[in-house]
Amino acid sequence: MEKVLEFESVIYHINDQFSDQKDCLMSPHTDDDSLWFNIDIPKGHKLKAGDRVRITVEKLQ
């Protein structure tokens, strides 16, 4: 796998009413220069708003 990007950010909000199987993690989108995310993950992750996470994007061969 080829790493394309890696960055760290804080979880701003977790939408836990999105679905019965998954939650949506969201980071703050404060300005156009910052990287932000909106990622669906399976429930049971034990993350909360304010936790720092590392996001890695890799290209699969």
C-alpha positions in Angstrom: 0.0 0.0 0.0 1.1 3.5 -0.7 0.5 6.1 2.0 -1.1 9.2 0.4 -1.8 11.3 3.5 -1.7 11.1 7.3 -3.0 13.8 9.8 -4.2 14.1 13.3 -7.4 15.9 14.4 -9.8 16.1 17.2 -13.3 14.6 17.0 -15.7 17.5 17.2 -19.0 15.6 17.1 -20.3 12.0 16.8 -23.7 11.5 15.1 -24.9 8.3 16.8 -28.4 8.6 15.4 -27.2 8.2 11.8 -27.9 4.4 11.6 -28.5 1.3 13.7 -25.1 -0.1 12.7 -22.8 2.8 12.4 -21.9 6.3 13.8 -20.5 9.3 11.9 -17.3 10.9 13.3 -16.9 14.5 12.4 -14.0 17.0 12.9 -14.3 20.7 13.1 -14.2 22.6 9.8 -12.8 25.9 10.9 -11.1 27.2 7.8 -10.3 26.3 4.2 -6.6 25.5 5.0 -7.4 22.8 7.6 -7.9 19.1 6.9 -11.2 17.7 8.2 -13.1 14.4 8.1 -16.6 13.0 8.2 -16.2 9.2 8.5 -18.8 6.4 9.2 -17.6 3.7 11.5 -19.3 0.7 13.1 -21.0 1.3 16.5 -19.0 0.1 19.6 -15.9 2.2 18.9 -15.9 3.8 22.4 -14.7 7.2 20.9 -16.1 10.5 22.2 -16.1 14.1 21.2 -12.7 15.6 22.2 -10.7 12.5 21.5 -7.7 12.9 19.1 -7.5 10.5 16.2 -5.0 9.9 13.3 -6.5 9.6 9.8 -4.4 7.7 7.3 -5.3 7.4 3.6 -3.6 4.6 1.6 -3.9 3.7 -2.0 -4.5 0.0 -2.5 -2.6 -1.7 -5.3 
